[in-house]
Amino acid sequence: MALRQTGSRKRKAPALEAAAAGSLSMGSAAADGHGPLPPKKPKRPAARRSLLHYLKGREVGARGRAGLPGFEGELRGYAVRKLPELLRERELALGTLNKVFASQWLNARQVVCGTKCNTLFVVDVHSGQITRIPLMRDRWPGSARAQPSCGIHAIQLNPSKTLLATGGENPNSLAVYQLPTLDPVCLGDRHGHKDWIFAIAWMSDTVAVSGSRDGTVALWRMDPDMFQGSIAWHNDAGLPVYAHIRPRDVETIPRASTNPSNRKVRALAFSGKNQELGAVSLDGYFHLWKARRNLSRLLSIRLPYCRENVCLTYCDELSLYAVGSQSHVSFLDPRQRQQNIRPLCSREGGTGVRSLSFYEHIVTVGTGHGSLLFYDIRAQKFLEERASASPHCSPGPAGRKLKLTCGRGWLNHDDLWVNYFGGIGEFPNALYTHCYNWPEMKLFVAGGPLPSGLHGNYAGLWS
């Protein structure tokens, strides 16, 4: 079943039209002996720079939007700082699905998610409707059955948002779907990973990299001929037919002397500006590759905090990587020997940093204790709550760290919950994934209970 994009259409603002200039009489100019006079310059309409006019223009697609790039930049910077304190939660019901590990916006109202129970689905954040997406099977499906404790850990869209990469029915395989229809394109199940895929990053529209628990990073190249058609191929039984591909390059994480058996690749982040790929492994190292036709390793750095390094993000503007660990976020600039930005401590009871994202100079931190924190990297401090004030006055800073606490979600009250956790009524949800839709000023957050044996889920739309 194909999904069709239902997001809002982009409007292209027409250029400002010039007012007609009054023409001079050519005959009278010639009579004076000076030749034709140059026409008067057309008058431009005065630009309106108030927030009201800008928002009204966005709403109706009014002319003149192209003349406000500076104002749009100022408004975006202001929104980045002020949006978190304005966000309000609306929980989304996901039924009995177990722990959402990955998510990405497809359009203005649909988010694609992957779960621990190996389910790939799309949720409509307006209606709450859930549509499951069939997983691709290996050519030899004998070894393709997902283990109960595995699931889909990564979902990434290519830069043009025409392809989506995630895991297959076999969690060791890389599955690529076409957007917006979500028709299957190809499956990387040949000579690839021997263990679960934990992370994916796109280097271009047709080149993706996957990181696995087997301690390898694989580079995959998609042939454009595989997805140029708009209709998926099907066999005689009506099942979709897709290509089976092999990686162009496979690189092994170097073996650390401190923990040689734990080289599992946990997260990836790509720098388009430098054409470099960063990776975090569970043995407490950050690795950097030069990404061209193949991967060429540049360096490996021991991280300052080595426990549970499970998430990584990159900011092009600041040329900075951020690594989330059990209780800290560390900032790395591979070109600087001395790191000038001190790590931040989440102080969330040691439950860990579970998801990270950069937007301009604000880092959003999803914790294992069900809360969202926001860190201003320029000021090197967390965003603070605003104290209540009279309706006619601007609120002042309260001095307390701004923290958004997510809802209860759903928890399965099974025998394990009764016998091992004493029937505790509530568990904070680990926020394994979050993603912003900045044009719509919305934040999707999802996860589930942190203890591995507990079965449950959480999803919420913050807007």
C-alpha positions in Angstrom: 0.0 0.0 0.0 1.4 3.3 -1.0 1.3 6.4 1.1 0.8 9.8 -0.5 2.3 13.0 0.8 -0.3 15.2 2.5 2.0 18.0 3.7 1.3 21.6 2.9 2.4 22.8 -0.5 5.3 25.1 -0.8 4.5 28.5 -2.2 6.9 30.5 -4.3 6.6 34.2 -3.7 6.6 36.2 -6.9 9.1 39.0 -7.3 8.0 42.5 -6.3 6.4 44.2 -9.3 7.8 47.7 -10.2 5.4 50.6 -10.4 5.0 51.9 -13.9 7.3 54.9 -14.5 5.8 58.0 -16.2 7.1 58.3 -19.7 8.5 61.6 -21.1 7.6 63.1 -24.4 10.4 62.2 -26.9 9.4 65.1 -29.2 9.8 67.8 -26.5 13.2 66.4 -25.5 14.5 66.4 -29.0 13.3 70.0 -29.5 15.5 71.1 -26.5 18.5 69.5 -28.3 19.4 67.2 -25.4 18.2 63.9 -26.8 15.9 61.5 -25.0 16.0 61.7 -21.2 16.5 58.4 -19.2 13.3 57.0 -17.7 12.7 57.5 -14.0 13.6 54.6 -11.7 10.5 52.6 -10.7 9.4 53.1 -7.2 9.5 50.1 -4.9 6.7 49.6 -2.4 7.9 50.2 1.2 8.8 46.9 2.9 6.7 46.1 6.0 8.8 44.6 8.7 6.4 44.0 11.5 5.9 40.4 12.7 2.2 40.7 12.0 2.8 41.5 8.3 5.3 38.8 8.0 3.1 36.1 9.4 0.1 37.4 7.4 2.2 37.3 4.3 3.2 33.7 5.0 -0.4 32.7 5.5 -1.8 34.1 2.3 1.4 33.9 0.1 1.5 37.6 -0.3 4.0 39.3 -2.5 7.2 40.7 -1.1 8.3 37.8 1.0 11.5 37.5 -1.1 12.5 40.9 0.3 12.7 39.8 3.9 15.7 37.4 4.2 17.3 39.3 7.1 14.0 39.5 8.9 13.4 35.8 8.4 16.8 35.0 9.9 16.2 37.2 12.9 12.8 35.6 13.4 14.3 32.1 13.1 17.0 32.8 15.7 14.4 34.2 18.0 12.1 31.2 17.5 15.0 28.8 18.3 15.5 30.4 21.7 11.9 30.9 22.6 10.1 27.9 21.1 11.0 25.4 23.8 9.2 27.3 26.6 6.1 27.6 24.5 5.7 23.9 23.6 2.7 22.0 24.9 2.4 18.2 24.7 -0.4 16.1 23.1 0.2 12.4 23.6 -0.3 10.0 20.7 -1.7 6.5 21.2 0.5 3.7 19.7 -1.5 0.7 20.9 0.7 -2.2 22.1 3.9 -1.3 20.1 7.1 -1.7 22.1 9.6 1.2 22.4 10.1 3.6 19.6 13.8 3.8 18.7 13.8 6.0 15.6 11.7 8.7 13.9 11.7 11.2 11.0 9.2 13.7 9.7 7.9 12.7 6.2 5.8 15.9 5.7 3.8 18.4 7.7 1.6 15.7 9.3 3.2 12.3 9.0 6.1 10.8 11.0 7.8 7.5 10.2 8.9 5.4 13.2 10.8 2.2 14.0 10.3 0.1 17.1 12.0 -2.5 19.3 9.4 -5.0 18.1 10.7 -4.6 14.6 7.7 -2.6 13.3 8.0 0.2 10.7 5.0 2.5 10.7 3.8 6.0 9.8 1.7 8.0 12.3 -0.5 10.9 11.3 0.0 13.4 14.0 -3.3 15.1 13.3 -5.6 12.1 13.2 -3.5 9.6 15.2 -3.9 7.0 12.4 -1.1 4.4 12.2 -0.1 2.7 8.9 2.3 -0.2 9.1 4.9 -0.5 6.3 5.9 -4.0 5.2 9.6 -4.9 5.9 11.9 -6.1 3.2 13.1 -9.7 3.4 16.5 -11.1 2.6 17.0 -13.1 -0.5 17.7 -16.1 1.7 15.1 -15.6 4.5 16.3 -18.5 6.7 18.4 -16.1 8.9 16.1 -13.1 8.5 14.0 -13.5 11.6 14.5 -10.6 13.9 15.5 -11.4 17.5 12.9 -10.3 20.1 15.3 -7.8 21.7 16.4 -6.1 18.5 14.2 -3.9 16.4 14.7 -0.9 14.1 17.2 1.5 15.5 17.7 3.9 12.7 15.7 5.8 10.1 17.2 8.5 7.8 16.0 10.5 4.8 18.4 11.5 2.0 19.0 15.2 1.4 16.4 15.6 -1.3 13.8 13.5 0.8 13.3 11.1 -2.1 14.7 8.0 -0.4 14.4 6.6 3.2 17.0 4.1 4.7 16.2 1.9 7.6 16.5 -1.7 8.8 14.9 -4.7 7.1 13.1 -7.7 8.5 16.6 -9.0 9.2 18.0 -6.2 11.4 21.5 -6.8 9.9 20.2 -5.6 6.4 19.8 -2.0 5.1 16.4 -1.3 3.5 15.8 1.6 1.1 12.3 2.9 0.3 11.2 5.5 -2.2 9.4 8.7 -1.0 6.7 9.8 -0.8 5.1 6.4 -1.8 7.3 4.2 0.5 7.7 1.6 -2.3 10.7 -0.7 -1.7 13.8 0.1 -3.8 16.6 -2.1 -2.6 17.9 -4.2 0.3 21.5 -4.4 1.4 21.7 -8.1 2.4 24.7 -9.3 0.5 28.2 -9.4 2.1 27.1 -6.6 4.5 26.8 -6.6 8.3 26.8 -9.7 10.5 25.0 -8.1 13.4 22.2 -5.4 14.0 22.4 -2.1 12.3 22.4 0.7 14.9 23.0 3.8 12.8 22.6 5.2 9.3 23.8 8.5 7.7 23.4 9.7 4.1 26.4 11.2 2.4 24.5 12.2 -0.7 21.2 11.5 -2.4 22.5 8.0 -3.6 25.2 7.1 -1.0 24.5 6.0 2.5 26.6 4.6 5.4 25.5 2.1 8.0 27.1 1.3 11.4 26.6 -2.1 13.0 27.0 -3.9 16.3 29.5 -6.1 14.5 32.0 -3.2 14.7 31.9 -2.3 11.0 30.9 0.7 8.9 29.5 0.0 5.4 29.2 2.3 2.5 26.3 1.7 0.1 25.7 3.2 -3.3 22.2 3.2 -4.9 22.0 3.0 -8.6 19.6 5.8 -9.8 18.0 3.3 -12.3 16.5 1.5 -9.4 14.2 4.3 -8.3 13.7 6.5 -11.3 10.3 4.9 -12.0 7.4 6.1 -10.0 5.7 2.6 -9.8 7.1 -0.3 -7.9 7.7 -3.6 -9.7 5.6 -6.6 -8.5 5.9 -10.3 -9.2 3.1 -12.6 -10.3 1.9 -13.0 -6.7 1.6 -9.2 -6.4 4.5 -8.9 -4.0 7.0 -6.0 -4.5 10.2 -6.8 -6.2 13.4 -4.9 -5.2 17.1 -5.1 -5.9 19.6 -6.9 -3.6 22.8 -4.9 -3.2 26.2 -5.2 -1.6 28.3 -2.5 0.1 31.0 -0.7 -1.9 33.3 -0.5 1.1 33.4 -2.0 4.6 35.6 -0.5 7.3 36.3 -2.1 10.7 36.5 0.0 13.9 40.0 -0.2 15.3 40.4 -2.4 18.3 41.0 -0.5 21.6 43.3 -1.9 24.2 40.9 -0.9 27.0 37.8 -2.8 25.8 38.7 -4.7 22.6 35.5 -6.8 22.6 33.0 -3.8 22.6 33.6 -2.0 19.3 29.9 -1.8 18.5 29.1 1.2 16.3 26.3 3.0 18.1 25.8 6.3 16.2 26.9 8.1 13.0 26.9 11.8 11.9 28.0 13.2 8.5 29.6 16.6 7.9 28.5 17.8 4.4 30.8 20.8 4.7 33.9 18.8 5.4 32.8 15.5 3.7 33.7 13.6 6.9 31.9 10.9 8.8 31.9 10.7 12.6 31.1 7.5 14.5 30.8 6.6 18.2 31.6 3.1 19.4 30.6 1.6 22.7 34.3 1.1 23.8 34.4 4.9 24.4 35.9 6.2 21.2 35.0 8.7 18.6 36.2 7.9 15.0 36.5 10.1 12.0 36.6 9.1 8.3 37.2 11.1 5.1 34.2 10.2 2.9 34.9 10.0 -0.8 34.4 7.0 -3.0 35.6 5.0 -0.1 36.1 5.6 3.6 39.5 6.7 4.8 40.0 6.8 8.6 41.5 10.1 9.8 41.6 9.6 13.6 40.2 7.9 16.7 39.8 9.9 20.0 39.2 8.6 23.4 36.0 10.2 24.8 36.1 11.9 28.2 33.0 10.0 29.3 33.0 6.4 28.2 29.8 4.8 29.5 26.8 4.4 27.3 27.9 6.6 24.4 24.7 6.0 22.3 23.9 9.2 20.4 25.8 11.6 18.1 24.9 14.7 16.2 26.7 17.3 14.1 26.4 21.1 13.7 27.6 22.4 10.3 27.5 26.0 11.4 29.8 25.4 14.3 31.8 22.4 12.9 31.1 20.6 16.1 30.1 17.0 17.1 28.0 16.4 20.2 28.2 12.9 21.9 25.6 11.8 24.5 26.7 9.4 27.3 25.3 8.1 30.5 25.3 11.5 32.2 27.0 14.0 29.9 27.1 15.6 26.5 30.6 16.1 25.2 31.5 18.5 22.3 34.2 17.7 19.8 35.9 19.7 17.1 38.3 17.2 15.5 40.5 20.1 14.2 41.2 21.4 17.6 43.6 19.7 20.0 42.2 21.5 23.0 38.4 21.4 23.2 37.1 24.8 24.2 33.5 23.9 25.0 33.1 22.1 28.3 30.9 19.0 28.5 27.4 19.6 29.9 26.0 17.3 32.7 22.4 16.2 32.2 21.9 15.4 36.0 19.0 13.1 35.3 19.7 10.4 37.8 22.3 8.6 35.7 19.6 7.4 33.2 21.6 8.7 30.3 21.3 10.9 27.3 19.2 9.0 24.8 18.7 11.4 21.9 20.4 14.6 20.6 19.8 17.2 17.9 21.4 20.4 16.9 19.5 23.4 15.4 21.6 26.5 14.9 23.2 27.1 18.4 20.6 25.1 20.5 21.2 21.4 21.5 18.0 19.5 22.4 18.7 16.6 24.8 16.3 13.7 25.3 17.0 11.8 28.6 16.4 8.4 29.9 14.2 9.9 32.6 11.4 11.3 30.4 12.5 14.9 30.1 13.8 17.3 27.4 16.5 19.8 28.1 17.8 22.6 25.9 21.4 23.9 25.9 22.6 27.2 24.4 26.1 26.3 23.1 27.0 30.0 22.6 26.1 31.0 26.1 27.3 27.5 27.4 24.3 27.1 29.7 20.8 25.5 29.7 17.8 27.6 28.7 16.0 28.8 31.7 12.3 28.9 32.7 10.5 32.2 32.5 8.8 33.5 35.6 5.2 34.4 35.4 4.5 38.1 35.2 1.5 40.4 34.6 0.0 40.1 31.1 1.3 43.6 30.2 5.0 42.9 31.2 7.6 40.7 29.7 8.4 37.7 31.9 11.8 37.7 33.5 14.2 34.7 33.9 13.4 32.4 36.8 16.9 30.9 37.0 15.7 27.3 36.9 16.7 25.0 34.0 13.9 24.7 31.5 12.8 21.0 31.5 9.8 19.6 29.6 8.6 16.4 31.2 6.8 13.9 28.9 3.6 12.0 29.6 3.1 8.5 31.0 2.6 6.7 27.6 1.5 3.0 27.8 3.1 0.2 29.9 2.2 -3.5 29.7 1.3 -4.8 33.1 2.6 -8.3 32.5 4.2 -10.9 34.8 7.6 -9.4 34.5 6.3 -6.0 35.6 4.5 -7.6 38.6 7.3 -10.0 39.7 10.5 -7.9 39.1 9.3 -4.3 39.5 6.7 -4.8 42.3 3.8 -3.5 40.2 5.2 0.0 40.2 2.5 2.1 38.5 4.7 4.5 36.6 8.0 4.4 34.9 9.6 7.5 33.2 10.0 6.9 29.5 13.4 7.0 27.9 13.2 9.5 25.0 15.1 7.4 22.4 14.2 9.7 19.5 13.0 13.2 18.8 12.8 15.2 15.5 11.8 18.8 14.7 9.5 20.1 12.0 10.8 23.7 12.1 8.5 25.2 9.4 5.5 24.1 11.5 7.2 24.8 14.8 6.5 21.2 16.0 8.5 18.6 17.9 7.9 14.8 17.7 9.2 12.8 20.7 9.0 9.1 21.3 10.4 6.2 23.3 9.4 3.8 26.0 10.4 2.4 29.4 14.1 2.3 30.0 14.4 -1.2 31.6 15.0 -3.7 28.8 12.5 -6.2 30.0 9.6 -3.8 30.2 7.2 -3.5 27.3 5.6 -0.1 26.6 5.7 3.0 24.5 5.5 6.8 24.5 4.9 9.2 21.6 4.0 12.9 21.8 3.6 15.9 19.6 4.9 19.1 21.2 3.6 22.3 19.5 
